[in-house]
Amino acid sequence: MSDTLRIGHGIDVHKYAESYLEDKPLKLAGLVIPDNYSLLAHSDGDVVLHAICDAILGACAAGDIGQHFPNTDEQFANAESSRLLEQVLQIADKNQMQIINLDVTILAQVPILAPYRQEMVASPCALLSLGSDRVNLKATTTERLGYIGREEGIACHAVILMESDA
């Protein structure tokens, strides 16, 4: 059996702020979603890019996003998640790992994300230099169950398949 293929799984969760914060618009997959929601987070709170970072790190056996970008480190305060992803991709390159495909699931009762789906696929495609046939993104609700259903927060799962160049 070949060990050149590796799967990584990432998950991220953030709580919504009680009111909209002008300096912290809702960002998902590198896009500002024009809705009146903000996430409480040390960085920009982009759960999609954070889950993708963790999935890549997992496939590379390189720890997790918290180890590389701790929320106790002020240099990452309000950091753009796309910049964090760039650094994670450097780790993947160092480990000679290339992305084959990516599957992302966002769990959110609000806002409705269907109108933004195409842009939310295009953004990670650009950030990861992947064709749209290699990135899938879907959003679902929790049918009003749990913290997501009560509109208290949002979560994202990402699963990635990577191949070693070594």
N, C-alpha and C positions, 0 to 999 in steps of 0.2 A: 504494500500500500504506500502511495506517495505521500510525503509530508509537505509538498509544495503548496497545497491549498489550505487556507485557514479561514475560519469563520470568527467574526467578532460581533458582540452584542453590546449595545449601549443604551442606557436609559437616563433620562433627566426629568426632574420635576421642579416646578417653581410655583410659588403662591402668588396670586394676584394681589396687588396693592388695593387698599380700600377705596382709593380714588385715583383717577388718572394723574400721572406725574409727567409734566411737560418734558423734563429732561430724561425720561425713561419710557419712550414709546414701546409698544409691543413689537418685538422683533422675532420673526420665525423664518428659518432657512436663509438668514441674511437679509430679509426684507422687512421694512417697517410696514406693519399691518395697520391701515388707517381706521382704527377703532379706538374707543376710549378705554383701553386696558393697558395696564403696566404690570410688570412682574417684579417681585422683590428678589433681587439677586445682587451679588457682589460685582459681577461683570454686567454685560448688557442683557443677560438672562435668556439668550436664544436657546431654548430647549432642544430645537432641532439640531443646530450645529454642535451643541454640547453632546447630544446622544451620538452623533456621527463621530465626534472626536473620541468618545469612549469606545465605540465599536472598532475604530481603526487601532487604537491603543490595545484593545483586547486581542485583535487578530495578530498584532505584533508582539504579544506578551510583554507589553511595555507599561503595565500599570494602568492608572486611570487619570482622568482629567484633574481630580483633586490633588494628586501627587505632583503633577506638572505645573498646575496653576492654582495653588491653594488660595482659598477665600480669606486667608489671614494675611496675605501679601498685598500691600497697598499698590504695587505696580500693576495689579490686575483689576483694581477698582474701576468699574465702568468700562472694562476692556471690550473691544469689538471681538465678538466670537469668531469672525472671519480671520482675525489675526491669530487667535489661538489655533484655529484649524490649520493655518499655514505652518505653524510650528509643529503640529502633530504630523502633518504631511512630510516635514523634514525628518521626523523620527522614522516614519514608514520608509522613506528613501534610504536612510542610513541602514535600516534593516532589510533593504532590497525587496520591499513588498509593494506590489501594485494592486490597485482596486480592480476587481472584475465586475461586481455589481453591488448595488446598495438598495435596501428596502427600508422605508421609514413609515412609521405609524404615529400620528399625532392624536392624543386623546384630549378632547376639549369640548365642553358643553357650549362654551362661548369663546370667542366669536365664531360665526359661521365662516368656515375657511374655503369652501368650494369655489367662491369667486376668485381666489388667489392661487388656486392649485397649480396652474400652468407656470406662473412666475415662481412659485415655491419649488417647482422641479427645476426650472431653468437656472436658478441661483446656485444650488449645490452642483449642478452639472458644470457650470462655469468655474466655481471654486475648486472643483476636483478634477477638472479637465476631462470630463466624461460625456459621452453622448447620451441623449435622452432615453435611448433604448437600454441604458444600464442603470438608470435611477428611477425608482418608483416611490411615490409619496401618496399616502392616503390619510384621511382624517376621519375620526369617528367620535361619537359621543359615548357617554356611559349610561344613557337612558335615565339621566337624572340621579344615578346612584353614586354614593360616596362623595369625597371632596371635589372631584371634577364635576359631578352632576349638580352639586350645590354651587357651582361657579366660583369655587374658592381657589382653583389652581388649574394647571395644565401639565400634561406629561407627554413624553415622546420616547418611543423605542426605535432603535436603528439596528439593523442586521446587515453585516457587510461580508462579502466573500473577497478574499485577497489571495494573490499568488506570489510566491517567492521567486525572485530573479536569480537567486543563488543556486 
